[in-house]
Structures are given as structure tokens and as C-alpha cells.
């Protein structure tokens, strides 16, 4: 009986720890600031008179 109780308590503790870690990871991911939506590489567009040729 003691082994069954110990196994059950261990499984419950492991599940609680896993749920807490999952919530912690989600909280950390949501805490990061939003990155600007700008391209890393920018190609200059040709002037208007160069495009018409």
C-alpha cells in the first residue's frame, strides 16, 4: 500500500511540475517584446525614369 501511495504521489507531483513548467514557458514567451516588422534586407527601387526604359 505504501508503494502505491508513493507512486501516486510521485505521478501527481510530476504532473503538477510539468503543468507549472508549461505555464512558465508560455509566460516567458509572451513576455518578450514585439519585434519591428521591417525587412532585414532592403533593395533600393530604381528611379521612375529608369523603369520606363
N, C-alpha and C positions, 0 to 999 in steps of 0.2 A: 504494500500500500504506500509506503514511503517513497519508493522509486517512482510509482505512477504519479504521485503528487509532485515530486521533484521534476519529473519530465514535463508535466503540465505547466507548472510554474515557469520552467525554463522556456517552453514554447511561447507562453503568453508574454514573458519578458522580451524575448527575441522579436516577436511580432510588434510589440509596442515600440521597441527601439528602431525597428525598420520603418514604421509609420512616422515616428519622430524625425528620423533622418530624411525621409522623403519630403516631409513638410519643410524641413530646414533647407534642403536643396532648392525647392521651389521658391522659398522666401529669398534666398540669396540670388537666384536668377532674376526675380522680379525687382530686386533692389538695385540692379545695375542701371546706370543712366542710359537713356536712349542715345544711340549714335546718330550723327547727322547723316542725312540721306544725300550724300554727294558722291559722285563717282571718284574713284582713286586716280583714274587716267582721264585726262581731258584732251581731246583733239581739237585744235582750232579749226573753225569752219572757214572755208575760203571766202574771200570778199565777194560781194554780189556781182561785180563786173567780171570776175574770173569764172563764175559759174555759168554765165550766159554764153561763153565762147564754146 
